[in-house]
Amino acid sequence: MFKALLLTQTEDRKTRAELRDLDEGGLPDLDVTVDVAYSTLNYKDALAITGRGLIVRNWPMVPGIDLAGTVAASRDAAWAPGDRVVVTGWGMGENCWGGLTQRQRVDAGWLLRIPAPFTPRTAMAVGTAGFTAALCVRALQRHGLAAGDGEVLVTGAAGGVGSVGVALLASLGYSVVASTGRLSETPYLESLGAARVIDRAPMMEPGKPLQKETWAGVLDTVGSHTLANACAATRFHGAIAACGLAQGGDFPATVMPFILRGITLYGINSVFIDNRQRTEAWALLAEHLEPKLLESMTTEIGLTEVIDYAPRFLDGKVRGRTIVDVRR
């Protein structure tokens, strides 16, 4: 028996979240069994646990889009007991059982070996959020954005993706401007490497279709008017990497920045992406994400605390990354 967070749906289609004792016989019929050491709590997980978002596609569901731990058993020759592994995305916590459990069974193709210097704990301090930030940074790099080209805006900067994005970009030598609705987090964002911090409020309102050229590049986690305004203020041939919709899934923009300034908008999907690109993103994180900075943006909770903690995400009260020690 092992403990897991289990989501079920009531007769009136509401979500019930409970910590349960489960039997290994109930795990998915997949190739690799993992003893989970750590998972994470993300915005998407909070939506699933609280039932405020249409995240779960199959019931019952063990939520958690990330996990890290040790292989316990494998029917696939590529993996052996004792291997330290990390899994992010691949539909875990949505279509397939996820990481908020002490034991899980996953597809062999989802696994990556935890790269040095990461441990299961620090791999989850990165998690999907940090991995997504790395994919955004790589998109901007491939576009040709170089340190010294000008200011790079990070929206939703105090969140998980934003925090790692600020730290990575600053480590790579970019001049980072952090946008946040919590100006009280200015010292925190400056400690991650932000050159300056701005209030998000003006960007959240409808703006002109073309604005003063300000940003050489943008890492956007917010969407809606924020993304539209970021595009409108991006310089000639600049680039935006968009990965989130914290403000909304709409995009109330015009084609003007695209056809008059030649900007490029990159959409970043971290759920279904091949392992070659995953490995390259993790290598970027290993080289440029300072361990002390990663620890400074990390809060740890236990599996028993997840249900009560989840609403804090949706209320905008969580900073940086939240990892879950599933053993307590």
C-alpha positions as CSV (number, residue, x, y, z in Angstrom):
1,M,0.0,0.0,0.0
2,F,1.1,3.6,-0.6
3,K,-0.4,7.0,-0.2
4,A,-1.7,9.1,-3.2
5,L,-3.8,12.1,-3.8
6,L,-6.9,10.9,-5.7
7,L,-9.4,13.0,-7.5
8,T,-12.9,11.6,-8.1
9,Q,-16.0,13.2,-9.6
10,T,-19.3,13.4,-7.7
11,E,-22.7,12.8,-9.3
12,D,-23.1,16.6,-9.7
13,R,-19.8,16.7,-11.6
14,K,-17.8,18.4,-8.8
15,T,-14.3,17.4,-8.0
16,R,-13.5,15.6,-4.7
17,A,-9.8,15.5,-3.7
18,E,-8.7,13.0,-1.0
19,L,-5.5,11.5,0.3
20,R,-6.0,7.7,-0.1
21,D,-4.1,4.5,0.6
22,L,-3.9,2.7,-2.8
23,D,-2.8,-0.8,-3.8
24,E,-0.1,-1.3,-6.5
25,G,-2.5,-3.4,-8.5
26,G,-4.5,-0.3,-9.3
27,L,-1.7,1.5,-11.0
28,P,-1.7,2.0,-14.8
29,D,-0.5,-1.0,-16.9
30,L,2.7,0.7,-18.1
31,D,6.3,-0.4,-18.3
32,V,8.2,1.3,-15.5
33,T,7.3,1.5,-11.8
34,V,8.8,4.5,-10.0
35,D,9.2,5.1,-6.3
36,V,8.4,8.8,-6.2
37,A,10.4,11.0,-3.9
38,Y,9.2,14.4,-4.9
39,S,6.5,16.0,-7.1
40,T,5.5,19.6,-7.6
41,L,2.4,21.8,-7.3
42,N,1.8,23.9,-10.4
43,Y,-1.1,26.2,-11.5
44,K,-2.5,23.4,-13.6
45,D,-2.4,21.0,-10.7
46,A,-4.2,23.6,-8.5
47,L,-6.9,23.9,-11.1
48,A,-7.4,20.1,-11.2
49,I,-7.4,19.7,-7.4
50,T,-9.8,22.5,-6.8
51,G,-12.0,21.6,-9.8
52,R,-11.9,25.2,-11.0
53,G,-10.5,24.2,-14.4
54,L,-11.3,21.5,-17.0
55,I,-8.0,19.8,-16.6
56,V,-8.8,16.2,-15.8
57,R,-9.9,14.1,-18.8
58,N,-10.2,10.7,-17.1
59,W,-11.6,9.7,-13.7
60,P,-10.5,8.8,-11.2
61,M,-7.2,10.7,-11.5
62,V,-4.0,11.0,-9.5
63,P,-3.0,14.6,-10.2
64,G,0.5,16.0,-10.6
65,I,2.2,16.9,-13.9
66,D,5.7,16.1,-12.6
67,L,7.5,13.4,-10.6
68,A,11.1,12.5,-9.7
69,G,12.4,9.4,-8.0
70,T,13.9,6.0,-8.5
71,V,12.9,3.1,-10.7
72,A,11.5,0.2,-8.7
73,A,10.7,-2.2,-11.5
74,S,10.9,-2.1,-15.3
75,R,9.7,-4.2,-18.2
76,D,11.8,-2.0,-20.5
77,A,15.5,-2.9,-21.0
78,A,16.5,0.8,-21.1
79,W,15.6,1.2,-17.4
80,A,16.7,-0.7,-14.3
81,P,15.9,-0.6,-10.6
82,G,17.8,2.1,-8.9
83,D,17.9,4.5,-11.9
84,R,17.1,8.1,-10.9
85,V,14.5,9.5,-13.2
86,V,12.4,12.6,-13.8
87,V,9.1,12.9,-15.8
88,T,7.4,16.2,-16.7
89,G,4.3,16.5,-18.8
90,W,3.2,13.8,-21.2
91,G,-0.4,14.3,-20.1
92,M,0.3,13.2,-16.5
93,G,-2.4,14.5,-14.2
94,E,-4.7,15.1,-17.1
95,N,-5.1,11.9,-19.2
96,C,-2.7,9.7,-17.2
97,W,-2.1,9.3,-13.5
98,G,0.5,11.7,-12.2
99,G,3.1,12.4,-9.6
100,L,1.3,13.3,-6.4
101,T,1.7,9.8,-5.1
102,Q,4.4,7.7,-3.4
103,R,4.4,5.2,-6.3
104,Q,3.5,5.5,-10.0
105,R,3.8,3.5,-13.2
106,V,4.7,5.4,-16.4
107,D,5.5,4.9,-20.0
108,A,9.2,4.1,-20.6
109,G,9.4,6.8,-23.3
110,W,8.5,9.5,-20.8
111,L,11.6,9.0,-18.6
112,L,14.7,11.0,-18.5
113,R,17.7,10.3,-16.3
114,I,18.2,13.1,-13.8
115,P,21.2,15.0,-15.1
116,A,24.0,16.2,-12.9
117,P,24.0,18.2,-10.7
118,F,20.3,17.7,-10.0
119,T,18.8,15.4,-7.4
120,P,15.2,14.2,-7.3
121,R,14.5,17.2,-5.1
122,T,16.2,19.9,-7.2
123,A,14.8,18.3,-10.4
124,M,11.4,19.0,-9.0
125,A,12.4,22.5,-7.9
126,V,12.9,22.9,-11.7
127,G,9.9,20.8,-12.8
128,T,7.6,21.7,-15.6
129,A,7.8,25.4,-14.8
130,G,11.6,25.6,-15.0
131,F,11.7,23.3,-18.0
132,T,9.1,25.5,-19.8
133,A,11.2,28.6,-19.0
134,A,14.2,26.9,-20.5
135,L,12.3,26.1,-23.7
136,C,11.3,29.7,-23.9
137,V,14.9,30.9,-23.5
138,R,16.0,28.4,-26.1
139,A,13.4,29.7,-28.6
140,L,14.6,33.3,-28.1
141,Q,18.2,32.1,-28.5
142,R,17.4,30.3,-31.7
143,H,15.7,33.4,-33.0
144,G,19.1,35.1,-32.6
145,L,18.4,37.2,-29.5
146,A,21.8,38.0,-28.0
147,A,22.9,39.5,-24.7
148,G,23.3,43.2,-25.3
149,D,20.5,43.4,-27.9
150,G,18.3,45.3,-25.4
151,E,15.9,44.6,-22.6
152,V,14.1,41.3,-22.3
153,L,10.7,41.4,-20.6
154,V,9.5,38.5,-18.4
155,T,5.8,38.7,-17.4
156,G,4.4,36.9,-14.4
157,A,7.9,37.1,-13.1
158,A,7.3,36.1,-9.5
159,G,5.6,32.8,-10.6
160,G,7.4,29.5,-11.2
161,V,8.1,29.9,-15.0
162,G,8.8,33.6,-14.5
163,S,11.3,33.1,-11.7
164,V,13.3,30.5,-13.5
165,G,13.1,32.6,-16.7
166,V,14.5,35.7,-14.9
167,A,17.3,33.7,-13.4
168,L,18.3,31.9,-16.6
169,L,18.2,35.0,-18.8
170,A,20.2,37.0,-16.3
171,S,22.8,34.2,-16.0
172,L,23.1,34.3,-19.8
173,G,23.9,38.0,-19.7
174,Y,20.5,39.5,-20.8
175,S,19.1,42.7,-19.3
176,V,15.9,41.4,-17.7
177,V,12.9,43.5,-16.9
178,A,10.5,41.7,-14.5
179,S,6.8,42.5,-14.7
180,T,4.7,41.5,-11.6
181,G,1.5,42.4,-9.8
182,R,3.4,42.1,-6.5
183,L,5.9,44.9,-6.3
184,S,6.6,43.7,-2.8
185,E,8.6,40.9,-4.5
186,T,11.0,43.4,-6.1
187,P,14.0,42.4,-3.8
188,Y,13.3,38.8,-4.6
189,L,13.2,39.4,-8.4
190,E,16.4,41.6,-8.2
191,S,18.1,38.7,-6.3
192,L,17.3,36.5,-9.3
193,G,19.0,38.9,-11.6
194,A,16.3,41.4,-12.8
195,A,17.8,44.7,-13.8
196,R,14.5,46.4,-13.0
197,V,11.0,45.5,-11.9
198,I,7.8,47.0,-13.3
199,D,4.1,46.9,-12.3
200,R,2.0,44.7,-14.5
201,A,-1.1,46.8,-14.2
202,P,-0.7,48.9,-17.3
203,M,0.0,45.9,-19.5
204,M,-3.2,44.2,-18.4
205,E,-5.4,46.9,-19.9
206,P,-6.3,47.3,-23.6
207,G,-3.5,49.2,-25.4
208,K,-2.6,50.7,-28.8
209,P,-1.8,48.2,-31.6
210,L,1.6,49.7,-32.0
211,Q,3.6,51.1,-29.1
212,K,7.0,52.5,-28.5
213,E,9.7,49.9,-29.4
214,T,10.9,48.7,-26.0
215,W,11.6,45.0,-25.8
216,A,14.2,43.1,-27.7
217,G,12.5,39.9,-26.6
218,V,9.7,38.7,-24.3
219,L,9.0,35.6,-22.2
220,D,5.3,35.8,-21.5
221,T,3.4,33.6,-19.0
222,V,0.3,35.7,-18.9
223,G,-1.5,35.9,-22.3
224,S,-4.5,38.1,-23.0
225,H,-3.9,41.9,-23.0
226,T,-0.5,41.4,-21.5
227,L,0.7,39.4,-24.4
228,A,-0.9,41.8,-26.9
229,N,0.8,44.8,-25.3
230,A,4.1,43.0,-25.2
231,C,3.8,42.3,-28.9
232,A,2.9,45.9,-29.6
233,A,6.0,47.2,-27.8
234,T,8.5,44.6,-29.2
235,R,11.3,46.1,-31.4
236,F,11.9,45.4,-35.1
237,H,12.5,41.7,-35.7
238,G,12.2,40.9,-32.0
239,A,10.7,37.7,-30.6
240,I,8.2,36.7,-28.0
241,A,8.0,33.2,-26.4
242,A,4.5,32.6,-25.1
243,C,3.8,29.8,-22.7
244,G,1.0,30.8,-20.3
245,L,-2.5,32.2,-19.9
246,A,-2.6,33.4,-16.3
247,Q,-4.6,36.5,-17.4
248,G,-6.6,34.7,-20.0
249,G,-6.6,32.5,-23.1
250,D,-7.7,35.4,-25.4
251,F,-5.3,37.4,-27.6
252,P,-6.8,40.8,-28.3
253,A,-4.1,42.0,-30.7
254,T,-3.7,43.1,-34.3
255,V,-1.4,42.0,-37.1
256,M,0.4,45.3,-37.1
257,P,3.5,44.3,-35.0
258,F,3.9,41.3,-37.1
259,I,3.7,42.9,-40.6
260,L,5.1,46.4,-39.8
261,R,7.9,45.4,-37.4
262,G,8.5,41.8,-38.4
263,I,8.2,40.4,-34.9
264,T,7.9,36.6,-34.3
265,L,5.6,34.9,-31.7
266,Y,6.8,31.5,-30.6
267,G,4.2,29.2,-28.9
268,I,5.8,27.0,-26.3
269,N,4.3,23.6,-25.4
270,S,6.2,21.7,-22.8
271,V,3.8,18.7,-22.4
272,F,4.4,16.9,-25.7
273,I,8.0,17.5,-26.9
274,D,10.6,15.0,-27.9
275,N,13.3,13.8,-25.6
276,R,16.1,15.3,-27.6
277,Q,14.7,18.8,-27.0
278,R,14.0,17.9,-23.4
279,T,17.6,16.8,-22.9
280,E,18.9,20.1,-24.4
281,A,16.7,22.2,-22.1
282,W,17.8,20.3,-19.0
283,A,21.4,20.8,-20.1
284,L,20.8,24.6,-20.3
285,L,19.3,24.5,-16.8
286,A,22.2,22.5,-15.5
287,E,24.7,24.9,-16.8
288,H,23.1,28.3,-16.1
289,L,20.6,27.9,-13.2
290,E,22.6,28.7,-10.0
291,P,21.7,26.1,-7.3
292,K,21.4,28.8,-4.6
293,L,19.0,30.8,-6.7
294,L,16.9,27.7,-7.4
295,E,16.7,27.0,-3.7
296,S,15.8,30.6,-2.9
297,M,12.7,30.4,-5.2
298,T,11.6,27.0,-3.8
299,T,9.0,26.2,-1.1
300,E,8.6,22.6,0.1
301,I,5.4,21.1,1.4
302,G,4.3,17.5,2.2
303,L,1.7,15.4,0.3
304,T,-0.6,15.8,3.3
305,E,-0.6,19.6,2.7
306,V,-1.4,19.7,-1.0
307,I,-5.2,19.9,-0.9
308,D,-5.2,22.9,1.5
309,Y,-2.3,24.6,-0.3
310,A,-3.7,24.4,-3.9
311,P,-6.1,27.3,-3.7
312,R,-3.2,29.7,-2.9
313,F,-2.0,29.3,-6.5
314,L,-5.3,30.4,-7.9
315,D,-5.4,33.4,-5.4
316,G,-2.0,34.6,-6.6
317,K,-0.3,34.0,-3.2
318,V,2.5,31.6,-4.3
319,R,6.0,32.8,-5.2
320,G,8.4,30.8,-7.3
321,R,8.4,27.0,-7.2
322,T,6.5,24.6,-4.9
323,I,7.8,21.1,-4.5
324,V,6.0,18.2,-2.7
325,D,7.8,15.7,-0.5
326,V,5.4,12.8,-1.1
327,R,6.8,10.8,1.8
328,R,5.3,13.1,4.4
